[in-house]
Amino acid sequence: MAHVPQIKVPATYIRGGTSKGVFFRLQDLPEPAQAAGAARDALLLRVIGSPDPYGKQIDGMGGATSSTSKTVILSKSEKADHDVDYLFGQVSIDKAFVDWSGNCGNLSAAVGSFAISAGLVDASRIPENGVAVVRIWQANIGKTIIAHVPITQGEVQETGDFELDGVTFPAAEVQLEFISPAADEEGAGGSMFPTGNLVDDLEVPGVGTLKVTMINAGIPTVFVNAEDIGYTGTELQDAINGDAKALAMFETIRAYGALRMGLIQSVDEAAQRQHTPKVAFVARPADYLSSSGKPVAASDIDLLVRALSMGKLHHAMMGTAAVAIGTAAAIPGTLVSLAAGGGARSAVRFGHPSGTLRVGAEASQVNGDWTVVKAIMSRSARVLMEGWVRVPGDAF
């Protein structure tokens, strides 16, 4: 019996923020996978090790969590005044699909660095020492991200003393600007608040009618008050991820929120759109111990936020959800703003399971509609491995 040999594809395994992913240059992908479609999805699924009914992704590069089941494809930008086009694929762990409906804010921190190292940014834009400003076109959602990448002796600087809760070791700081991050999701009307309201009553079968803030900024997100669903906002992963009933409740909230936001036409479609929207719950500040055992004092934060990604409570905070948090906090009257004490603010520090994170946002109201100019936060990134990833030749 003839056996198909493995092929090898140039790839780089990178940590960006509190996520990890496999990065590719578009030109390095096998020709059938250079265009969107079934071949590309099949290749990425096999690279990551999905679908895996065991939920471990042992036979692939994935780490069996939403934070580590990610892929990125980069190419020289075709967009004016941009350096690189960035496409993000969230790979399902136990199902055979790749969700292309949103961005990964954490891996965005690694895009500029990889683009420079991979020769996708013109050499004239890279200083010998200082900071390279990389203009990124986020192709999933049609938005601009500006990455400020530190450069030492003409090379990307990855080591440093910037500490990020949720990441064990310090690294170089990469500042990200998410320009006009209100999402133009098809069917969401292009509005930051798709219903036109800062707070809505959302009827969720089996749960009740919940007060929610539904926002398109960074990534479509449904915010709910922690106390309305029986939580305090100080929960860590084990309190929720081992509770099948709780996870089912959050998925129901997510599905009906997606429907209300116009992201899907029926709740049945939510299962094929796991990456968006996100669901997060908020509460007033309180003391708690982070997942590392480090105390977080109520006096050091403005509010508590816990968010779910791909059906599980995130171990820290998704970067795009942080943009949504910062934007909502800047707009008086949202549940996020109220949890932070109300009023207008240009930055917020929130507590998440791994510690704290600060994010800034510039929001303004024009003719009754809220807009946000940009959101800013700092992350870090580091190459973990580079070379080739191998997959069976008939995998796509």
C-alpha positions in Angstrom: 0.0 0.0 0.0 1.4 3.4 -1.0 1.6 6.0 1.7 1.5 9.8 1.1 4.6 11.5 2.4 4.4 14.6 4.6 5.1 18.0 3.2 6.7 20.8 5.0 5.4 24.4 5.1 7.5 27.4 6.3 6.0 28.6 9.5 6.8 30.4 12.8 5.3 29.7 16.2 4.9 32.9 18.1 3.5 34.1 21.4 1.6 37.3 21.1 0.1 38.8 24.3 -1.5 35.9 26.2 -2.0 33.8 23.0 0.1 31.6 20.8 -0.3 30.9 17.1 1.3 29.5 14.0 2.2 32.3 11.6 2.6 31.9 7.8 3.5 34.2 4.9 0.8 33.8 2.3 3.4 33.1 -0.4 4.7 30.1 1.6 1.4 28.3 1.7 0.8 25.4 -0.7 -0.8 26.9 -3.8 -4.3 25.4 -3.1 -4.2 27.1 0.3 -3.2 30.5 -0.9 -6.8 31.4 -1.6 -9.6 31.3 1.0 -11.6 28.1 0.9 -11.8 24.5 1.8 -8.2 23.6 1.1 -6.9 26.4 3.3 -9.2 25.5 6.1 -8.2 21.8 5.9 -4.5 22.7 5.9 -4.8 24.9 9.0 -7.0 22.3 10.8 -4.3 19.7 10.2 -1.5 22.0 11.3 -3.3 22.7 14.6 -4.5 19.2 15.1 -8.2 19.5 14.7 -10.9 18.3 14.9 -9.9 16.3 18.0 -12.6 14.4 19.8 -10.2 14.0 22.7 -9.9 17.8 23.0 -6.1 17.7 23.3 -4.8 18.5 19.8 -1.9 16.1 20.5 -1.3 15.5 16.8 -0.8 19.2 16.0 0.5 22.5 17.1 -2.5 23.6 19.0 -2.5 23.7 22.8 -6.2 22.6 23.4 -7.4 26.1 24.5 -8.9 29.0 22.5 -5.7 31.0 23.3 -3.5 28.4 21.6 -5.6 27.2 18.7 -4.8 30.1 16.4 -3.4 30.7 12.9 -2.2 33.9 11.1 -1.5 34.5 7.5 0.4 37.7 6.4 1.2 39.2 3.1 2.5 42.6 1.8 -0.5 44.9 2.0 -2.6 45.8 -1.1 -4.1 48.6 0.9 -2.8 52.1 0.5 -0.7 53.4 3.4 -0.4 50.0 5.0 2.5 47.7 5.2 1.0 44.3 5.8 -2.3 42.5 5.4 -3.2 40.3 8.5 -5.7 37.5 8.3 -6.6 35.6 11.5 -8.1 32.1 11.7 -9.5 30.8 15.0 -9.3 27.0 14.8 -12.0 25.0 16.5 -10.6 22.3 18.8 -13.3 19.6 18.5 -15.0 20.6 15.3 -13.8 20.8 11.7 -14.0 24.5 11.0 -11.9 27.6 11.1 -13.7 30.8 12.2 -12.7 33.8 10.2 -15.3 36.2 11.7 -13.0 38.3 13.9 -9.6 39.4 14.9 -7.2 38.3 17.7 -6.0 41.3 19.6 -3.3 39.4 21.4 -1.7 38.0 18.3 -1.9 41.4 16.8 1.1 42.3 19.0 3.2 39.8 17.0 2.1 40.8 13.5 4.4 43.8 13.2 7.4 41.9 14.6 6.8 38.9 12.2 6.1 41.1 9.3 9.5 42.9 9.8 11.4 39.6 10.3 9.7 38.0 7.3 10.6 40.8 4.9 7.1 42.1 4.5 7.9 45.6 5.6 10.0 47.9 3.4 13.5 48.2 4.8 13.2 52.0 4.6 10.6 52.0 7.3 12.8 50.1 9.8 15.2 52.3 11.9 18.6 51.0 13.0 17.6 51.7 16.6 14.3 53.0 17.9 10.7 52.0 17.1 9.3 50.8 13.8 5.8 51.9 13.1 4.0 49.0 11.2 0.7 49.8 9.6 -1.4 46.7 9.6 -4.6 46.1 7.7 -6.8 43.6 9.7 -8.4 41.8 6.8 -11.0 39.9 8.9 -12.8 43.0 10.0 -11.4 45.7 7.7 -9.7 47.8 10.3 -6.3 49.5 10.8 -3.9 48.5 13.6 -0.7 50.4 14.3 2.0 48.4 16.0 5.0 50.2 17.6 7.8 47.6 17.4 11.1 48.2 19.3 14.2 47.8 17.1 17.8 47.2 18.2 20.6 47.2 15.7 18.2 46.8 12.8 16.5 43.7 14.3 13.2 43.2 16.2 13.8 43.5 19.9 11.9 40.7 21.7 13.5 40.7 25.2 12.8 43.4 27.8 11.4 44.2 31.2 7.7 44.7 30.2 5.5 42.5 32.3 2.0 41.3 31.2 -0.3 39.5 33.6 -1.0 36.1 32.2 2.5 35.7 30.7 5.2 34.3 32.9 8.3 36.0 31.7 8.9 39.7 30.8 9.6 40.8 27.2 9.8 43.9 25.1 6.7 46.2 25.1 4.8 46.5 21.9 2.2 49.3 21.9 -0.9 48.8 19.7 -3.3 51.4 18.4 -6.6 50.0 17.2 -7.9 52.8 14.8 -11.6 53.4 14.7 -12.2 49.9 16.2 -16.0 49.9 16.0 -16.6 46.8 13.9 -18.3 47.1 10.5 -19.8 43.6 10.8 -22.1 42.7 8.0 -25.7 42.9 9.2 -24.7 44.9 12.3 -25.4 48.2 10.5 -21.8 49.4 11.0 -22.9 51.0 14.3 -20.9 50.7 17.5 -24.2 49.9 19.3 -26.1 47.8 16.8 -29.5 48.3 18.6 -28.9 52.0 19.1 -29.0 51.6 22.9 -26.2 51.6 25.5 -28.2 49.1 27.5 -30.8 46.6 26.3 -33.1 44.0 27.8 -32.1 40.7 26.3 -34.5 37.8 26.6 -32.6 34.6 27.0 -34.6 31.4 27.1 -34.0 29.4 30.2 -32.0 32.3 31.8 -34.4 35.2 31.9 -34.3 38.8 30.7 -30.9 40.3 31.3 -29.6 43.9 31.1 -26.8 43.9 28.5 -24.5 46.2 26.7 -23.9 45.0 23.1 -21.0 46.8 21.4 -19.0 46.4 18.2 -15.6 47.7 19.1 -12.5 45.6 18.8 -14.7 42.6 18.5 -18.5 42.3 18.9 -19.1 41.7 22.7 -22.1 41.2 24.9 -21.6 42.5 28.4 -23.8 41.4 31.3 -23.7 42.2 35.1 -22.0 39.4 37.0 -24.6 39.5 39.8 -27.5 39.1 37.3 -26.1 35.6 36.4 -25.0 34.5 39.9 -21.4 35.5 39.9 -19.2 38.1 41.7 -16.7 38.9 38.9 -13.7 37.4 40.9 -14.1 33.9 39.4 -11.2 32.0 38.0 -11.3 29.4 35.2 -12.1 26.4 37.4 -15.2 28.0 38.7 -16.8 28.1 35.3 -15.0 25.8 32.9 -15.9 22.6 34.8 -19.5 23.6 35.1 -21.4 22.3 32.0 -24.6 24.1 33.0 -22.8 27.4 33.3 -21.1 27.0 29.9 -24.5 26.1 28.3 -26.0 29.3 29.9 -23.2 31.5 28.5 -23.5 29.9 25.0 -27.2 30.6 25.1 -26.6 34.3 26.1 -24.0 34.5 23.3 -26.3 33.0 20.7 -29.3 35.3 21.5 -26.9 38.3 21.8 -25.5 37.5 18.3 -29.0 37.4 16.9 -30.0 40.7 18.5 -26.8 42.3 17.2 -27.6 41.2 13.7 -24.5 39.0 13.4 -26.7 35.9 12.6 -30.1 35.4 11.2 -31.1 32.5 13.5 -29.7 31.2 16.8 -28.8 27.9 15.0 -26.1 29.8 13.1 -24.2 30.6 16.4 -22.6 27.2 16.4 -20.8 28.0 13.2 -19.6 31.4 14.5 -17.9 30.5 17.8 -15.3 33.3 17.7 -17.8 36.1 17.7 -19.5 37.7 19.6 -17.7 37.4 22.9 -19.6 37.3 26.2 -18.2 39.1 29.3 -19.5 39.8 32.7 -18.6 42.8 34.8 -18.7 43.9 38.5 -17.5 46.6 40.8 -13.9 46.3 42.1 -13.2 43.7 44.8 -10.1 42.0 46.2 -9.2 38.6 44.9 -6.3 36.2 44.2 -5.3 35.9 40.6 -4.7 32.5 39.0 -0.9 32.8 39.9 -1.8 33.5 43.5 -0.9 37.1 43.3 -3.3 39.4 45.2 -5.3 41.9 43.2 -6.5 44.8 45.4 -9.9 46.5 44.7 -8.1 49.8 45.1 -5.8 49.0 42.1 -8.6 48.5 39.6 -11.6 50.3 38.2 -13.8 47.2 37.7 -13.8 43.4 37.3 -14.2 41.7 34.0 -14.4 38.0 33.0 -14.8 36.9 29.4 -15.5 33.7 27.5 -13.7 32.7 24.3 -14.7 29.7 22.2 -17.0 28.5 24.9 -14.6 28.7 27.9 -13.7 31.3 30.4 -10.5 32.9 29.2 -7.4 32.6 31.4 -6.7 36.4 31.1 -8.3 38.7 28.6 -8.6 38.6 24.8 -7.0 41.7 23.3 -9.9 42.5 21.1 -12.3 42.2 24.1 -10.0 44.6 26.0 -10.6 47.1 23.2 -14.3 46.6 23.7 -13.9 47.0 27.5 -11.9 50.2 27.1 -14.3 51.6 24.6 -17.4 50.8 26.6 -15.8 52.2 29.7 -15.3 55.5 27.9 -19.0 55.9 27.2 -21.1 56.9 30.2 -24.2 54.7 30.7 -22.9 51.3 29.5 -22.7 48.5 32.0 -18.9 48.6 31.8 -18.9 52.3 32.6 -21.4 51.8 35.5 -19.3 49.0 36.9 -16.3 51.3 36.8 -18.2 54.0 38.7 -19.8 55.9 35.9 -18.7 59.1 34.1 -16.4 59.7 31.2 -12.9 58.3 31.2 -10.0 57.9 28.7 -8.5 54.8 30.3 -9.5 51.9 32.5 -7.7 49.3 34.5 -9.6 46.1 35.0 -9.1 42.9 36.9 -9.1 39.6 35.0 -8.3 36.0 36.1 -4.6 36.4 35.6 -4.2 40.0 37.0 -4.9 43.4 35.6 -4.7 45.2 32.3 -4.9 48.9 31.4 -6.5 50.0 28.1 -7.2 53.5 26.8 -9.9 54.7 24.4 -10.8 58.0 22.9 -14.6 58.2 22.5 -16.9 61.0 21.4 -20.5 61.6 20.5 -21.3 63.1 17.2 -24.9 63.9 16.2 -26.1 61.5 18.9 -23.9 58.6 17.8 -20.9 57.4 19.7 -17.6 57.0 17.8 -14.2 55.9 19.0 -11.1 57.3 17.4 -8.7 54.7 18.7 -8.0 52.3 21.5 -4.5 51.8 22.9 -2.9 49.0 24.9 0.5 47.4 25.4 1.3 43.7 24.9 4.5 41.8 24.1 5.5 39.1 21.6 8.2 36.5 21.2 9.1 34.0 18.6 9.1 30.5 20.1 10.1 28.4 17.2 10.7 28.8 13.4 11.3 26.5 10.5 8.7 24.3 8.9 5.5 22.7 10.1 4.7 19.3 8.6 1.4 17.8 7.5 0.4 14.7 5.5 0.4 15.6 1.8 -3.2 14.6 1.4 -4.4 16.7 4.4 -5.9 19.4 2.2 
